[in-house]
């Protein structure tokens, strides 16, 4: 079990209010943490200040997954990209790198898990730590603007809650950043495998909310190639435009193979594009 200093502050605050003690401040909290360390109830987590491993017997049955450690480091960050693909069961491979998305500001709809809005009335907002490694595993943090703060859900690891991008948002993220999902082939395979579990209306709504014309072109082409239709696709296609960046796959070279309906360069080999329909 892993706890951050901010979570210990919340627990201290609950006890103080229940028994009429003074509310915690930094000095009192640090004194309590030192006492817990001396009592061998917690120990500092290697390499990350303010994060502690609970070592009392009832909490030491299983080691905490790295994802839960990161949830204590940055309690409003969201597991995303290849990490979300693995969480949703769309790949059998466990990514060597952990991917998380974070946003500026404080979203009242996504509080630190295990807390309520009342907990933060008298408590400072938690420090957002972003370590670049957990043990030997690399951690990649992606910052996005608050307008794109959508599509997160609560998942569970070893019975503990964690924020993760939902099915629809995960597909859009890996299409926008294929390098964070192992490359174009894995992106296309993921789209093919995931579509049966997708809420198509939700996916289309997210695309509209991103307000990125090129994303509409890419998503529209993929949906139609996979055999799906939606009332908005004709409008997306009619408003598409050509350009040097109008390519199906971000970062790959422009290709003469072209979708005229979507004004989109299909800049991947035919065999790779066939991954969308072939087993």
Kinemage of the C-alpha trace (Angstrom):
@kinemage 1
@onewidth
@group {chain A} dominant
@subgroup {mainchain}
@vectorlist {calphas} color= white
{ca unk a 1} P 0.000 0.000 0.000
{ca unk a 2} L 1.271 3.468 -0.949
{ca unk a 3} L 0.279 6.806 0.580
{ca unk a 4} L 1.317 10.371 -0.221
{ca unk a 5} L 1.822 13.165 2.269
{ca unk a 6} L -1.387 14.813 1.018
{ca unk a 7} L -3.386 11.678 1.875
{ca unk a 8} L -1.848 11.589 5.353
{ca unk a 9} L -2.867 15.243 5.713
{ca unk a 10} L -6.489 14.321 4.893
{ca unk a 11} L -6.438 11.434 7.401
{ca unk a 12} L -4.922 13.704 10.076
{ca unk a 13} L -7.609 16.279 9.329
{ca unk a 14} L -10.401 13.708 9.792
{ca unk a 15} L -9.036 12.672 13.190
{ca unk a 16} L -8.567 16.298 14.264
{ca unk a 17} L -12.166 17.193 13.453
{ca unk a 18} L -13.522 14.057 15.104
{ca unk a 19} L -11.710 14.602 18.403
{ca unk a 20} L -11.456 18.383 18.443
{ca unk a 21} L -7.683 18.549 17.935
{ca unk a 22} L -5.865 21.349 16.162
{ca unk a 23} L -6.105 21.041 12.396
{ca unk a 24} L -2.889 19.913 10.714
{ca unk a 25} L -0.320 22.289 9.289
{ca unk a 26} L 2.961 21.416 7.619
{ca unk a 27} L 4.919 21.249 10.867
{ca unk a 28} L 2.378 19.008 12.629
{ca unk a 29} L 2.055 16.768 9.600
{ca unk a 30} L 5.818 16.325 9.297
{ca unk a 31} L 5.988 15.454 13.005
{ca unk a 32} L 3.330 12.769 12.553
{ca unk a 33} L 5.125 11.361 9.502
{ca unk a 34} L 8.404 11.152 11.433
{ca unk a 35} L 6.556 9.332 14.247
{ca unk a 36} L 5.046 6.838 11.811
{ca unk a 37} L 8.481 6.173 10.303
{ca unk a 38} L 10.004 5.611 13.760
{ca unk a 39} L 7.142 3.237 14.600
{ca unk a 40} L 7.896 1.331 11.373
{ca unk a 41} L 4.362 1.887 10.116
{ca unk a 42} L 5.550 3.601 6.928
{ca unk a 43} L 8.813 4.031 5.077
{ca unk a 44} L 9.877 6.499 2.353
{ca unk a 45} L 9.348 5.272 -1.177
{ca unk a 46} L 12.654 5.043 -3.016
{ca unk a 47} L 13.402 8.055 -5.177
{ca unk a 48} L 10.196 10.072 -4.653
{ca unk a 49} L 9.916 12.518 -1.771
{ca unk a 50} L 6.575 12.748 0.004
{ca unk a 51} L 5.510 9.230 -1.020
{ca unk a 52} L 5.497 6.409 1.534
{ca unk a 53} L 5.082 2.651 1.557
{ca unk a 54} L 2.809 1.373 4.350
{ca unk a 55} L 4.621 -1.547 5.974
{ca unk a 56} L 2.301 -2.653 8.750
{ca unk a 57} L 1.448 -6.351 8.200
{ca unk a 58} L -2.123 -5.944 6.943
{ca unk a 59} L -0.950 -3.586 4.187
{ca unk a 60} L 2.049 -5.583 2.986
{ca unk a 61} L 0.411 -8.589 1.308
{ca unk a 62} L 1.016 -7.455 -2.283
{ca unk a 63} L 3.386 -4.837 -3.678
{ca unk a 64} L 1.567 -1.810 -5.062
{ca unk a 65} L 1.436 -1.629 -8.876
{ca unk a 66} L 3.476 1.195 -10.356
{ca unk a 67} L 0.272 2.810 -11.631
{ca unk a 68} L -1.027 3.208 -8.059
{ca unk a 69} L 2.244 4.787 -6.982
{ca unk a 70} L 1.836 7.354 -9.746
{ca unk a 71} L -1.772 7.980 -8.697
{ca unk a 72} L -0.467 9.082 -5.298
{ca unk a 73} L 2.252 11.182 -6.948
{ca unk a 74} L -0.221 13.031 -9.181
{ca unk a 75} L -3.757 12.216 -7.967
{ca unk a 76} L -5.615 13.864 -10.863
{ca unk a 77} L -3.491 12.454 -13.698
{ca unk a 78} L -5.058 9.889 -16.019
{ca unk a 79} L -3.529 6.623 -17.231
{ca unk a 80} L -3.486 6.919 -21.008
{ca unk a 81} L -2.058 5.910 -24.402
{ca unk a 82} L -0.343 2.489 -24.384
{ca unk a 83} L -1.012 2.112 -20.655
{ca unk a 84} L -4.751 2.575 -21.243
{ca unk a 85} L -4.669 0.182 -24.207
{ca unk a 86} L -3.171 -2.481 -21.925
{ca unk a 87} L -5.631 -1.694 -19.122
{ca unk a 88} L -8.606 -2.148 -21.482
{ca unk a 89} L -7.275 -5.534 -22.586
{ca unk a 90} L -6.638 -4.622 -26.224
{ca unk a 91} L -3.095 -6.001 -26.154
{ca unk a 92} L -1.379 -8.903 -24.435
{ca unk a 93} L 1.827 -6.929 -24.026
{ca unk a 94} L 2.596 -4.992 -20.845
{ca unk a 95} L 4.162 -1.672 -21.932
{ca unk a 96} L 7.643 -1.091 -20.550
{ca unk a 97} L 6.798 2.623 -20.351
{ca unk a 98} L 3.973 4.127 -18.310
{ca unk a 99} L 1.919 6.918 -19.904
{ca unk a 100} L -0.155 9.513 -18.080
{ca unk a 101} L -2.024 12.640 -19.154
{ca unk a 102} L -2.393 15.703 -16.946
{ca unk a 103} L -4.045 19.106 -17.178
{ca unk a 104} L -3.616 22.547 -15.693
{ca unk a 105} L -6.050 23.655 -13.049
{ca unk a 106} L -8.191 21.723 -10.598
{ca unk a 107} L -11.115 19.816 -12.080
{ca unk a 108} L -13.835 19.532 -9.382
{ca unk a 109} L -15.238 16.512 -11.225
{ca unk a 110} L -11.972 14.570 -10.877
{ca unk a 111} L -10.841 14.769 -7.274
{ca unk a 112} L -8.080 12.707 -5.750
{ca unk a 113} L -9.616 9.249 -5.467
{ca unk a 114} L -10.727 8.330 -1.975
{ca unk a 115} L -11.504 11.940 -1.101
{ca unk a 116} L -14.551 14.205 -1.293
{ca unk a 117} L -14.901 17.916 -2.003
{ca unk a 118} L -15.379 18.516 1.738
{ca unk a 119} L -11.906 17.084 2.417
{ca unk a 120} L -10.294 19.947 0.489
{ca unk a 121} L -12.057 22.844 2.202
{ca unk a 122} L -9.343 23.092 4.861
{ca unk a 123} L -6.554 21.263 3.048
{ca unk a 124} L -4.035 22.572 0.511
{ca unk a 125} L -4.287 21.142 -2.971
{ca unk a 126} L -2.000 18.119 -3.337
{ca unk a 127} L 1.434 18.587 -4.787
{ca unk a 128} L 1.601 17.106 -8.294
{ca unk a 129} L 4.757 15.050 -8.538
{ca unk a 130} L 5.803 13.768 -11.956
{ca unk a 131} L 8.717 11.333 -11.600
{ca unk a 132} L 10.338 10.262 -14.857
{ca unk a 133} L 10.903 6.710 -13.601
{ca unk a 134} L 9.307 4.228 -11.210
{ca unk a 135} L 12.087 1.793 -10.478
{ca unk a 136} L 13.370 0.802 -13.921
{ca unk a 137} L 10.181 1.772 -15.763
{ca unk a 138} L 10.134 5.052 -17.680
{ca unk a 139} L 7.186 7.378 -17.119
{ca unk a 140} L 5.971 9.730 -19.878
{ca unk a 141} L 3.723 12.639 -18.884
{ca unk a 142} L 1.610 14.384 -21.527
{ca unk a 143} L 0.153 17.792 -20.736
{ca unk a 144} L -3.063 18.764 -22.509
{ca unk a 145} L -5.121 21.921 -22.326
{ca unk a 146} L -8.124 22.030 -19.968
{ca unk a 147} L -10.594 22.199 -22.883
{ca unk a 148} L -9.596 18.621 -23.711
{ca unk a 149} L -10.139 17.337 -20.176
{ca unk a 150} L -12.726 14.697 -21.062
{ca unk a 151} L -13.033 10.970 -21.393
{ca unk a 152} L -11.648 9.731 -18.079
{ca unk a 153} L -13.163 6.960 -15.992
{ca unk a 154} L -12.381 5.183 -12.737
{ca unk a 155} L -10.670 1.841 -13.178
{ca unk a 156} L -9.326 -0.588 -10.578
{ca unk a 157} L -6.000 -2.304 -9.957
{ca unk a 158} L -5.821 -4.795 -7.090
{ca unk a 159} L -9.167 -3.390 -5.975
{ca unk a 160} L -7.811 0.162 -5.746
{ca unk a 161} L -9.239 2.971 -7.915
{ca unk a 162} L -7.247 4.778 -10.575
{ca unk a 163} L -8.144 7.226 -13.341
{ca unk a 164} L -7.809 5.895 -16.896
{ca unk a 165} L -8.964 7.192 -20.268
{ca unk a 166} L -12.170 5.511 -21.413
{ca unk a 167} L -12.410 3.411 -24.574
{ca unk a 168} L -13.309 6.252 -26.912
{ca unk a 169} L -10.763 8.752 -25.615
{ca unk a 170} L -8.016 6.116 -25.699
{ca unk a 171} L -8.589 5.458 -29.402
{ca unk a 172} L -8.423 9.171 -30.211
{ca unk a 173} L -5.271 9.708 -28.147
{ca unk a 174} L -3.312 6.916 -29.800
{ca unk a 175} L -4.417 8.079 -33.248
{ca unk a 176} L -3.131 11.580 -32.460
{ca unk a 177} L 0.110 10.299 -30.901
{ca unk a 178} L 0.958 6.892 -32.439
{ca unk a 179} L 4.470 7.018 -31.001
{ca unk a 180} L 2.888 6.636 -27.545
{ca unk a 181} L 1.257 3.349 -28.546
{ca unk a 182} L 4.077 1.503 -30.279
{ca unk a 183} L 3.588 2.950 -33.762
{ca unk a 184} L 1.043 2.940 -36.624
{ca unk a 185} L 0.551 -0.823 -36.905
{ca unk a 186} L -0.347 -1.193 -33.231
{ca unk a 187} L -2.665 1.805 -33.481
{ca unk a 188} L -4.567 0.249 -36.397
{ca unk a 189} L -4.747 -3.145 -34.688
{ca unk a 190} L -6.075 -1.499 -31.546
{ca unk a 191} L -8.790 0.336 -33.479
{ca unk a 192} L -9.869 -2.912 -35.128
{ca unk a 193} L -9.946 -4.859 -31.847
{ca unk a 194} L -11.646 -2.115 -29.853
{ca unk a 195} L -14.543 -1.119 -32.085
{ca unk a 196} L -16.995 -3.690 -30.714
{ca unk a 197} L -16.704 -2.074 -27.283
{ca unk a 198} L -16.981 1.518 -28.505
{ca unk a 199} L -19.925 3.869 -28.041
{ca unk a 200} L -19.900 5.410 -31.513
{ca unk a 201} L -21.922 8.474 -30.504
{ca unk a 202} L -19.516 9.123 -27.637
{ca unk a 203} L -16.529 8.791 -29.946
{ca unk a 204} L -18.018 11.264 -32.424
{ca unk a 205} L -18.862 13.687 -29.605
{ca unk a 206} L -15.264 13.651 -28.366
{ca unk a 207} L -13.990 14.311 -31.897
{ca unk a 208} L -16.292 17.334 -32.198
{ca unk a 209} L -15.167 18.641 -28.814
{ca unk a 210} L -11.512 18.485 -29.825
{ca unk a 211} L -12.357 20.896 -32.663
{ca unk a 212} L -9.487 19.579 -34.814
{ca unk a 213} L -10.460 19.293 -38.485
{ca unk a 214} L -7.679 16.833 -39.291
{ca unk a 215} L -8.787 14.547 -36.471
{ca unk a 216} L -12.259 14.414 -38.043
{ca unk a 217} L -10.685 13.400 -41.355
{ca unk a 218} L -8.641 10.621 -39.784
{ca unk a 219} L -11.438 9.278 -37.610
{ca unk a 220} L -13.988 9.511 -40.434
{ca unk a 221} L -11.766 7.545 -42.793
{ca unk a 222} L -11.051 4.831 -40.210
{ca unk a 223} L -14.693 4.442 -39.215
{ca unk a 224} L -15.824 4.028 -42.813
{ca unk a 225} L -12.930 1.675 -43.624
{ca unk a 226} L -13.966 -0.451 -40.650
{ca unk a 227} L -17.548 -0.540 -41.925
{ca unk a 228} L -19.172 1.975 -39.554
{ca unk a 229} L -21.356 4.949 -40.418
{ca unk a 230} L -22.664 7.971 -38.546
{ca unk a 231} L -24.820 10.966 -39.586
{ca unk a 232} L -21.965 13.385 -38.929
{ca unk a 233} L -19.453 11.753 -41.264
{ca unk a 234} L -20.770 13.381 -44.451
{ca unk a 235} L -20.439 16.823 -42.867
{ca unk a 236} L -16.924 16.038 -41.658
{ca unk a 237} L -15.917 14.880 -45.138
{ca unk a 238} L -17.468 17.923 -46.842
{ca unk a 239} L -15.469 20.248 -44.597
{ca unk a 240} L -12.164 18.394 -44.939
{ca unk a 241} L -9.262 20.062 -46.674
{ca unk a 242} L -6.005 19.081 -48.343
{ca unk a 243} L -2.605 20.055 -47.037
{ca unk a 244} L 0.865 18.819 -46.226
{ca unk a 245} L -0.270 17.651 -42.782
{ca unk a 246} L -3.415 15.894 -44.097
{ca unk a 247} L -2.053 12.385 -43.537
{ca unk a 248} L -3.644 9.365 -41.897
{ca unk a 249} L -0.631 8.703 -39.668
{ca unk a 250} L 1.068 11.509 -37.762
{ca unk a 251} L 4.828 11.704 -38.244
{ca unk a 252} L 5.031 9.414 -41.294
{ca unk a 253} L 6.010 10.683 -44.747
{ca unk a 254} L 3.399 11.941 -47.205
{ca unk a 255} L 2.210 9.301 -49.702
{ca unk a 256} L 0.508 9.580 -53.104
{ca unk a 257} L -2.101 6.948 -52.162
{ca unk a 258} L -5.038 9.135 -51.376
{ca unk a 259} L -8.626 9.200 -50.079
{ca unk a 260} L -10.465 11.807 -52.152
{ca unk a 261} L -13.526 11.719 -49.905
{ca unk a 262} L -11.430 12.567 -46.855
{ca unk a 263} L -8.684 14.628 -48.571
{ca unk a 264} L -6.232 12.412 -46.748
{ca unk a 265} L -2.908 10.866 -47.720
{ca unk a 266} L -3.010 7.172 -46.783
{ca unk a 267} L 0.640 7.195 -45.806
{ca unk a 268} L 1.016 3.587 -44.718
{ca unk a 269} L 1.665 0.415 -46.744
{ca unk a 270} L -1.379 -1.371 -48.152
{ca unk a 271} L -0.590 -4.413 -46.029
{ca unk a 272} L -0.689 -2.289 -42.908
{ca unk a 273} L -3.969 -0.687 -43.907
{ca unk a 274} L -5.358 -4.189 -44.436
{ca unk a 275} L -4.842 -4.752 -40.697
{ca unk a 276} L -8.097 -2.862 -40.230
{ca unk a 277} L -10.139 -5.643 -41.811
{ca unk a 278} L -7.966 -8.774 -41.839
{ca unk a 279} L -7.110 -11.088 -38.947
